[in-house]
């Protein structure tokens, strides 16, 4: 099955994240026709059925970096932007620091949000 790997973007705080073991080589979105796999090194993981991605949109920028969220809405970013937000329904299972959570919206930093949106359109 063909897929597309899209790296999570790291910005000026990359040295801090790398010192914490969050590396660009282990931080990505894999988009294929069946699922969207998201990894932020040891800090976050989700495998979202492609059929659960309801929309993908530009999301501007953020003031913080890392993995954070609550109530099903999570921000996974190595840079303040650009960001893309994925609406997920039904909610998918994910983990942060090994703790299970339900994911209904994921916002992630990428170099090219249009490429993520196009990859999701092409695989669905």
N, C-alpha and C positions, 0 to 999 in steps of 0.2 A: 504494500500500500504506500503510495507516495505521500509525502508530507513536507511541511515547511517548518524549519527551525528559525525562530525569531529571538534573538538575544534580548535579555532585559538590559536596558540602558543603565550604565553607571556614569555618574558625574564627578564633580570635584571631591566628593567624600569617598570615592572609591578606595583610597588607601586605608581609611578607617574600616570600611566593610571587609576588605581583604584581611586586615589584621584580626577581625572577628571570625574569619573563616568563611565569609560570604563572598564567593568568587564569581567573576563573570562567566567562566567556563561551565559552571554548574547552576546558572541562572538563565532560564529561557522559557519560551512558549513553543511547544511542538503542536502544530495544527495539521490534522489529517482528516479525512472524511468521516471518521468514527468518533474522534475525541480531540479535546484540547488539553494537553498536559502542560501544567505550569510548575516550575521549580524555581525556588530562590535558595539555592544551596541547601543548607540544613534547616533553614528558617521557615520554609513554606513549601507545601506540595498539594497539588490538586489534579485530579483527572476528571474533566468535565465532559459528559457526553456531548458530542457536536450538536445533537438534536435539542439540547437544553440551552444553547446559546440563542437568546431571543434577539439580541442586537449588540452591535459594537459601534462605539461613537468616540469622537475626540473628547477629551476630558480636561484640557487645559494643563495646569501645573499644580504642584503641591509644595507645601512649606517644609515637609519632613521627608526623610528617607528611611527605608527599612521595611518591616512587615508589621502592619497595624490595622486594627479594625474592630468592629463590634456589630452585633445584630445582623450578621450575614453580609455586611459590606466591608470589603477588605482592600487595602492599598498595599501593593507589593512593588517597591520601587528602589532603584539604586541611584536615581537622579530625580530632580524636581519636575522634569518634563522632557519631552512631551509625553502625555499620558493617553491611554486608550481605556475605555470602560466597557466591560462586557456584562450585559444583563443576563442572568441565568435563572431559568424556570423550567422544570422544578429545580429547587436548590440542589447543589452538588455537595458531596462530601470533600472536605479538605482537612489539612493538618497544619498547625503552626507549632513549632517546638514540640512536636509529637502529640499535641492536644487536638482532638477531633473538633471540627466545627462544620456548620452548614454555610454554604457559600451561595449567595443570591446576586451579588454584584462584586466584580473584581476589577480594580483599576490597577494598571501596570505601566511602568515606564518603558518605552521603546524608542528606537531612533526614528522609526517611520510608522506612525499610527495608520496611515493609508495602506501600508503593506499588510498590517494585521487585519484591517477591515476587508481588504481584497482577498486575503487568504481565507478568511471565514466565508466570504461570499462564494468563492470558487469551490470550497470543499463541501458546502451544504447543498 
